């Protein structure tokens, strides 16, 4: 490729050192060689164009850095998931400050059909008792059961009947409600499972009581569905993407992950520093960046730095000069498309003609 015109000038049958070096020798005058960091291309350039400046492709450098970041994320993937108590805290606080039971403290019911009926029956029974009528006869006259007449007759006032039986009742579930509240705040909302847990703690009642209480919990304290933990690829993308291209939710989730994982926080710092160095063409600062990474306990980034050191001059040039082999990648994709269109049956000579003729047709 001619990087200045962005046009293909030849197509070689392979990428071996011998083939590339021979082509460079036959075409003297090459001043800059844009390439990936393949040792075959590096050696071919030194043999065929010894005076040329080698420029490592920035896209491949960043891709290698992203691979190192991904390996670091994999090492700390257990910290990508949000801790359980992150969602439980506000619910637990609400349960402490909000009274779940609908009734107030025990006391006589003063209004309603039940209260009115009890008061009327109590007055009627005691009126007949004052006339000397027996309990059996009172039951026949008022259409009440014998036990009902007995309770009405033996109570001094209707308020005695309106306290305890219909209001202010305790529940066999009361001693186990703190455990239910705690488990609910932790995200356990399955009534059957909660029933089994408190039964193991001595709860003597049935499952239906627990189901009713769980239904009331669900109405009073609805839980948001838990957020799916981000994948390794997600977090790697957040770390290596420009911050302006992240959504507000992604920024917040990444911030939470970095707070939980100091190693990823340090990785993010190094990635941002390298991105600034690359975007501003500050290749002369690469050595300082590499020293900073070596001083940190990040094995995957150490491997990346070692790879840079093996082709350091080309990398520094790639981070300093305007040249890039991005156009080469575009034409590589076009060659693959041509091969698919010919169902892979075209030999090298025909493929080379198609590539060069199509380039001339555009020029």
N, C-alpha and C positions, 0 to 999 in steps of 0.2 A: 504494500500500500504506500502511496505517496501521501504522507500525513498533511502536507500543505493543501493539496487539491482534493484529498479524501477519495481518490480513485484507485482502483486496483491496477497494478502494472505487471503482475505475473502471478501464476499459480504453480506452486511446487508440488511434486508428487508425494513428498513426505516431509517430516519435520526433523530429520536427523541432522546432526552437526555437520557431517560431510556435505550434504545437499545444500544447506543454507550457506555454509562457508564458501562453497564453489560459486553460488549465485552472487554473493557479495564481491568475490574476487573478480568476477566477470563484469561487474557493474561498479567500477570505482567512483569515488566522489561522495559516497554516503557519509553524512556528517552526524546524524542523529539516528539511533536505532531505538524505536519504541517497542517494548516487548513485555511479556510476562516474565516471571522470575525462574523460568525453566533453565536448568543448567545447560541443556543442549543449545538453546538460543544464545545464552551468554558466551559459551565457548566458541560458537560459530561466529559471533560478532568480533571476538578478540582475534580470530584467525583471519577472517575475510575483510574486516574493516577495523584494523587496530587503532586508528586515530578517532573513530566515531565515539560520541558520547552515548552511553546506554541510559535509557529512561524507563524505569519500571512503571508499569501501568497502575494508576491510582485505584482503579476499580478493583483490580485483583488484590492490591494491598489492603484495601478496606474490607474486601471479602474475607481475607485471611484473618483480619482482626475480628470480624464478626464470628468466625469459627472459634476463635479463642474465647470470645465472650460467651458463646453458647456452651462451651465445655465448662466454664466457670459457673454458669447458671445451673447446669446439670449437677455439679458438685453440691449445690445448695438448694436443690429443688424442694426439699422438705420445708423450707421457710417461705415458699411461694404462697402456701395456703394461709388464709387468715386464721388467727387463733380463735378458739371457740368462745372465749369470754368477750370478744369484741362486740358481738351482737347481744350478749346476755346482760351486760351492765345496765343499759337503760331500762330493760324490762324488769330486772331485779329491783331497781330503784323505784319503778312505778308500782310494783307489787307491795313495796314497803309503805308507800305513801297513799295508795288507793285501797279502799275497803272493798273487797270483792263481794262479800255477802250483801244481798240486797236489803236485809232487815236491819233495824237498829238494835240497840240494847234491849233486852227483854222488858216487856211492859204490856199492859192491857191494850187490846185493840179497841179503839174508840169509834170507828166508823166502818161501814161496809155491811153487806147483807148478812154475813155470818154473825157479826156483832149484834146487829139488830134482832136477828132471830133468837139468839141466845138470851138476850135481855127480855124479849117478849115471853119466851118459854119459862124463864126463871120467875118472872112476875106472875104468870098464870099458875104455875105449880105452887108457889108459896101462897097465893090467894086461896086455892082449894085446900091447902093444908090448914090455913087459918079457919076454914069452915069445918074441919074435922074429917075431910075426905081422905080415904086411904090411898097408898101409892098405886095399888093395882087399879083402883077405880079412876085415879087421875090419868094413868096411862091410857085406859080405854077412852076417857072423855077427850083427851088431847091428841090421841093417835101417836103416842110416843112409846118407845121400847122401855122395858122395866129398868134397865141399867141407866138409860138416859134420865128417866124420872128420878132415880136414886141420886145421881150426881147433881141434878138441879136442886133436889130437896136438901141435900147435905151441904151445899155451898151457901155461905152467908150472903154473898153478893155475886152477880154475874162476872165481875172482874176476875174472880178466882178461876173461872172456867176459860177466860180469855187470855190467860198467861200460861206459858209453858207448853200447852198442848198444840196450840196453833201458831204461836210466835215464840221467838227466842230459843228455839230448840237447838240443842247441841247435836253434833253428828259424830258417828264413829270414825269419820274420816278426818276430824279435826286434828288429831295428833300427827297425822301424816301429810297435812297440807304444806308445811314448810318444805318437805322433800319434793312434793309435786311442783311447788313454785320454782324451786331450784332447778329441777330437771327441765321444766318448761322453758325457763330462761336459757338453758343450755341447748335448747333446740329439740328436745325429745317431746313430741306431741302425740304419740301413739298411745291411746288409752289402754290397750291390752298390755303393752310393755310396762307402762306406769303401774298398772294393777299388779303385775307380777313382781315388780320391784318392792312395792309397799307390802304385799303379802309376805314376801320373804322377811320383812321387818316386823311382822306380827299383826298386820291388818286382818281383822276377823270378818269383814263384810264381803259383799259380792261385787262383781265387776260392773254391774249396772250403775251403782252409786259413783264409781270412778268415771264411767263414761259420761254421766250427767255433769259431773264437776269439770271434766275436761272440755265438754261443750261450752260451759260457761267461761272457762279460761280462754277458749278460742275466740269467743265473742268479745271478751274484755281486753285481751292482749294478743291480737293477731300478729303472727310472726311473718316478716318478709321472707320470701324464699332465699335460701343461702346462695351467695354468689359463687359461681363456678371458679375454682382456682385457675389462674392463668397458666397456660402451658409454658414449657421451656422456650418454644419458638416465640410466643407472645412477648415474654420478658426480654428475650434477646432483641426482638424488633424494637421494643420500647427503648432499650439502652443504646441501640445503634442508629435510631432514626432521629432526624432533626426534631428538637422539642416543639417547634411550631406545627409539626404535622401530627402531633398527638392530641387526642381529645382530652377534655377536662377530666373525664373519668379515668382515662389511662394515666394521665399525669398524677392523679391522686393515688391510684393503686400502686404505681411505681414508687411514689414517695413512701408509701407504707411499707413496701417490700424492702426498700433501701434502709429504712429505719430498723427493720427486724434483722437485716443481714449486713453487717459491716463490710464483709468481703465484696459483696455486690456494690455497696456504696463506694468503695475505693475503686472498683472496676469502672463504675460510671464516671468517676472523676478522671481516670486515665483516658477513657474513650472520648470524653468531651475535650480534653486537652489535645488529643491526637487529631480530632476533627477540626479544631481551630487551627492547628498547625498545618493540616493539609489544605483547608479551604483558603488560608491566607498565604499559601506558598512559602511557608517558613521552614523549608527543609534543613536550614542551618541549625535549627533548634532540636532536631531529631535526637542527637546524642544526649542532650539533657533529658528529654522525655524517656529515652531508654534507660538512663541511669535511675530515674525516679521509679520506673516499673521494677527494675531489678531489686530495688530496696524494699519492695513490698512482697508480701507472701501470697503471690498469685501465680501458681505454677503454669497455667495455660498461657498467660500473658508472657511469662518468661520464655516459653517455647516460641511464641510469636516474635519476640525480640531477638532470639537466637537466629531465627530465619532471616530477619532483616539484616543482621550482622554479616551473614554469608554473602549478601549482594548489596552491601551498604551504599556504594557509590551510585548504583542505579536507583536505589530507593531515594536517596537524598535528591538526585536529579528529578525523579518523578514527583517529589513533593515541593520542588522549587521551580521547575520550568513549565511552560504553557503546553508542552506537547503531551499527547495522550493517544493511546491505541484504541480508543473507543470506536473509531470508524471501522477498525479491523473486525471487531466483534459483530458489528452490523452486517458486514459482507460475509462473515462466516455463517451467519444465520441464513443469508440469501443462498449461499452454496448448498446448504442442507435442503432448502426448499427446492432448488433445481434438481437435486438428486432424487427427491421424492417424486417430482413431476415426471422424471424419466424412469421411475420404478427401480432405481439403482442399476439399470442396465447400461448406462453410458460409461465408456472407458475414460481414462484421464484426459486423453487428447481432446475429445469432444467437450468434456466438462470445462477444460481450460479455455477453449474457443468461446463457449457460451458466456463465461465470466468476463473475458476481455472484450468481446463484441458488445455485450450489454453495457459495459462501462463506456465504450466509445460512442455508443448510440446516445448516451445521455450527455456527452461532452460536446 
